[in-house]
Amino acid sequence: TISFMATSISEGVSNVLYKYRSKISTISIKKNMKWQPNFYSTESLFKNEKKTSIVNWENIENKLKFKNEPPLNLKKVYPIPPDSIKNVMDPITAFLQITEKLKNKNTCEKKVKIFDGRRRYNIETKDLGMIDLKNDRPKSYNGKVIVCGIKFNPIGGHRLKSKWKPKNDKFSDIKIYFGEQKNYSFFP
């Protein structure tokens, strides 16, 4: 079992102009040599509007319950088709599955269905090769890395008025560099 929590906040001058706070919590469980989602929650505060999402996967059949406060505003975002939230996982568990595939098969090629409570999207990762990364500052990574490209395909929950055109995206637009670590096989 892996538990993960991350918090981000705006500070200093940026806090005056762009007050923001966000927290993500997740629990992923390894069953039958594969990472499975168990719990995922987000909490954010932006422009004095608090949003929370909680997703619980109930059993091995990947059934889930979720709650959003406030509910999705369908005047601003696309609806999430109810039949699209079957066999989905949270983004952190998906990331764990990708790193596990790198460890076991030396490839990051994978397609994953993601649901974080507010958005439903698919991601696809693709091998872009291996390079020798030179560190550009002390304590940064130096050595061989596997480069993976990632593409997103929105299903629901994304903004109606977005200028983003995912059909125009290329795998080389977003790259993740994975290097071998002493305590874990691959880490970005």
N, C-alpha and C positions, 0 to 999 in steps of 0.2 A: 504494500500500500504506500502510495506517495500522497502527501498533503502539501499543498502549495498555496502561499498567500503573497500577494504583491499589492503595494499601495503607491500611488503617485499623487503629488500635490503641487500646486503652483506656489512659488515663494518669491519674496522680494518685489521688484518692480513688476514682474509678470503677474503677481498676485493682485496688484491694483488694477491692471488692465484685463486680466483673464483669470478670474478666480475659478479654480478647478480642483476637484478631489475625486479620486477613484480607488476602489479596492476590489480585488478579485480573489476569490477563495475557491479551491477545487480539491477534490479527493478522487484519485484514480487507483484502481485495484488491478493487480496482475492476476488473471485467471487463465489457466491452461496456456501459459507462456504468452499471453496477449493482454495488453493494457485495455481496461474497460472503464467507462465513466461510472462514477458513483454519485458525485455531488458537484455542483458548480453554482457560484453566486457572484453577482456583480452589484456594486453600489457606487453611484456617482452623484456628484453635486456640481452643477454647471449653471451659471446665471440664476442662482438661488433655486433651482429646480432639482429636487432629489429624485433619483430613479433607482429602483432595485429590481433585480431579477434573481429568482432561485429556481434551479432545475435539479430534480432528484430522479435518478434512475433506480427503479424499484427492484429489479431482479435480472437474472441472466438473459431473459428474453428482450432486454433493452427497453422495457416499458418505462415511461417517465411521467412525472407530474411537474408542472411548472407554474410560477406565479410572477406577475409583473405589477409593480406599483410605480407610477400609474400604468394602466393598460396602454397598449400601443395606440398611438394617435393615427388612425387610418386616413386622416386628411393630410398627413405628412409622410407616411411610410406605406409601402406595399403590404398587403395582408400576407400572413404566412399560411399557406395551404395546410390544413390539418393532416392530410395524408402524407405530407412531406417530412413530418417529424418522427418517422419510424426509422429504426436502425441508424440513429444519429449519435454523435458524441460531442463533448465540449472541445474547444480549441486546444486546451492544454493536453488532454488525453490524446488527441490527434497528433500533436507534436511528439508525445512520448512514443506513439506507434511508429512515427517516421524515424525517430532516432533508433528505435529497436530494429527496424528494417535495415538501417545503415549498419548496425552492429552485426546482424546475423547474415545479411545477404550483400552487403557493400553497395547498396543502391537505395536511393530515396524515392524512387518512382512509386507513387501511391495516389489513389483517389479516395477522398474522405467526405462524408456528409456531416456538416457541423450545425449545431443548434446551441446558442448561448442564452436562450430565453427571450431575446429581443430580435435576433436575426437568424435566418436560416440560409445557409450557403454551402456550396461545395468547394473544396479546394483540391487542386491537383498539383503534385510536385513531380519534377522531372530532373534527371541527372544532367548537369551541364559540364561535367568533367572534374578533373582534379588539378589543383595548382599548388605551387609552393608560395605560401604567404609569408612575407617578410614583415616583422614587427616594425611599426613606425614610431613607437614610444616604449618606454620601460614597462615591463610587466604585461605587455600585450602579446597575443599569440604569435608564435613563429613556427612554421613548419607546413607540412602537407595538409591540405584541406579538400574536402569534397564540396563542390559547389552545386547547390540545388536551386532550381527556379521554381516559382510558385505562381499559380493563377487562381483567381477567385471567380466563382459563378454565383451571383446572388439569386436566391429563390424567393425570399420575403423578408420584410422588416427593414429593408434599405430605403433611403429617401426617394420620394417621388420626383423631386426636383434636382436630382444629382446630375452633374455633367459627366460623370464617369461612364465610359463605354467599355464594359468588360470584354466584349467581343473583339475589341482592338488590342487587348493586352497580349503581351508575349511573355514566355517563361523568363526571358532575360530581363524583364522590367523589375522584378523583385527577386533578389538572390539571397540565399542563406548559406553561410560558410560554416561547415562542420569540421572541427578538428578533433583529433584523438586526445583524450585527457587521461591522467593517471588513474583517477577513481571511477571514471565512467568512459565507456568506449568513445562516444561522439557527443560533442556539445557545441552549440553555435557560438 
